[in-house]
Amino acid sequence: MAKTNFGDGPTFVPPYWEDAKIELMKRDRIMKRLIPQFGDMHLVGRGDPFTTLARSIVGQQISVKAAETVWQRLLALCTRCTPALVLKAGPEQLASCGLSRRKAEYILDLADHFKAKRVHVDKWADMDDEEVIAELLQIRGIGRWTAEMFLIFNLLRPNILPLDDVGLLRGISINYFSGEPVSRSDAREVSANWEPWRTVATWYLWRSLEPTPVEY
């Protein structure tokens, strides 16, 4: 797995990316047209599980710009984003960064799960997708969509289909159904042709809507 430096830490290039592109372009006429439009661009993964999940919670239901402002304040408060430092900060100081009371509680619960080792971070690499999702869903503030984004961007799992993702459904609608609304069932049917590379196809559909990846 190739490693690069980017933003606030090491990032990783999925080792399967080139093989997945070739397979998808062979099988799917839309992917054959779409993938070449983005040249050498690829999914960029982040390396630290706690930071990735904390940042996901910060960004829930607010704009990317607002989330970045709150995140930078949090980093100023906790110079290293570790479970111990977040727990030490406590709810009042976290709220002073611009977090809602509920989000502060969620991040503290996340930190507590990590510090108490109630999530098995060191075993996630050997666990299947649904096992990891089940562990993450025990943490307050983490729903299935957040868990699936974690599997895509942190664990770099190749076959995730986030059916609750508005961007995925819109990408399928525009590229496969001429803009007509699509159901989860429609999405599953289209994605059957992508396995075992549904993550890769999803990423290219996101790019068809927003060519430059958003950094979380």
N, C-alpha and C positions, 0 to 999 in steps of 0.2 A: 504494500500500500504506500503510495507516494505521499510525502508530507511537505507542506509548504507553510510559510509564515504569513499570516493575514490577520489584520485587525487586532483583536485582543488576545490572540493565542494561536497555537498550532492548528492547522486545518488539514484535512485528509481528502485525497482523491480516491473515489471508490475503485478497487482493482478490476471490477467487472465492467466498467463503463464502456470501453471500446467494443467488447464482445456483445454487450447488450444493444448498442447502437446498430451494429451490423445485423443482428437477428431481427430487431424491430423493423428495420428498413426492408428486409426481405419479406416479412410477413404482412406488413400493414401499409397500405398505399398512402395513408395520411402521414404516418411516421416517415415514409420514404421522402415525402415532400418537405416535412417540417424539420427533421433533424439537421439536414445540411445547412439550413438557414442560420444555425448558431455555431458553426465552425467547431473550434476546439473548446467551447464553453462546456462546463460540466458542473454537476452538483459539488458544492464545497461543504464538507462536514466539519463540525466543531468537536474538540477533543474532551472537554471537561463536562461530565454529566450534570453535576450540581449547578454549575453556571448556566448551562443550556436550559435546564428546567426552571431555574429562578427567572431567567430572562423571558421565558415563555409566559410565566405567570404575570410578570410586570406588563407585558404587551397585550394582555387579554382585553378586548373591547375598547381599546384606545388607539389613536393613530400611531403610525410608526415614529413620527417626529416626537410626539408626546412621550412615547415609550422610551425613546433614546434619552430624552431629558431626565426622566425619572431614573433610568438605569445609571446614568453618569453621576447623579446625586447619591445613589446607593453605593457606587464604587468609591465615591469620595468619603462616605461614612465608614464603609468596610473596605479598607485598602486592598484586601484580598477577599474575594467572594468565596468564603469557606463557611461550612455549616456552623463551626464554633463562633466565628466572628458575627455572623448573622444572629445567632441566638443571644450572644452577648449584647448586641445592639438593642434588642427588645422591641415591642410593638410601637412605643411612642416615637423612638428615633426613626424606625422604618417609615412610620406615617409622615414624619417630617420631610421625607424625601419626595413626597407627593403620592405615596401609595394610599389607596383607600384602606380603611380599617380591615376590611375583609381580605384584601390582597396581602396586607402585612401578616395576618393570621395564616394565610396559605403558605407564605414563604417561611414563616417560623415552623409550620408543620413539616414542610419539605426539609428544612434544616434538621429538625428533630429526627425524622425518618433516616436521614443519612448518618447523623452522629450516632444514633442508637443501632445502626446497621439493621434496621427493619426492612431495608431494600438491599438486595444482594448484587451490588454494582459489579463486584469482581466476577460474578457468575453470568452476567447478562450476555456476554459473548457466546456462551454455550447454551443459552436458553432459547427456545423458539419464540417467534413474534408474540403469540398470544400469552405466553407465560410472562414475558416482560411487561406487556400491556396490563395484565392482571395485577402485577406488583405496583405499577405506577398509579393505577386507579385507586389504590388504597390511600393515596396522598390527597389531602383536601385541595381543591382548586385544579386538579388535573383530571380532565375528561378524556374520552377516547381520542378526540382530534389532537389534543396536546401530546398524548402518548404516541400517536402515530407520527406526528412531526418529529418527536424525539427519535423514534426508530429510523426515520429517514435521514435526519441531519446529524445525529450523534452516532448511532450504531451503524449507519449506512446500509440498512437492510434493503435488499434489491427488489423485493416483491410486495411493497406496501401500497394498498389502494385506499386512500383516505376519503371514504364516501361522504363524510360530513363536510368536506372542504368545498366551499363555494367556487373557488377558482378551478378546481378539477372539473366540476359539473359544468361550469361555464365554458371551459376549454373544450370539453366533449361536445357540448351544444353547438358551439361555433364551428368546430372543425369537422364534426361527423354528422350533424343534423341541421346544417344551414341556419343555425340560430334558434331552432325550435327548442322549447324547454325539454329537459331530459330528467328521467327518474333515476333513482338508485339502481333499479333493475336494468334500465338502459345502459347505465355506466358499467355494471357488472358484465353485461353482454358484450359491450365493446372491448372491455379490458381482458376478456378471456383470451384474446389473440395476443396479448402482451406478456403473458406469464412465461417464465418466472421473473420478468423485468418490469413489473408494473410501476415501481418507483421511478424508473428511468422515463417511461412514457408519461407519467404524471408530471415530472419535472419539465419535459418539453412542452406539454400543454400549458403549464404555468408560464413558460417563456413566450408562448404564442400570444399571451395576454399582456405580459410585462417583460419585455426583452432583457432588462437588467435585473438580476436577482436582488431582492431586498435583503439587507444584512440585519439579522436579528441579534 
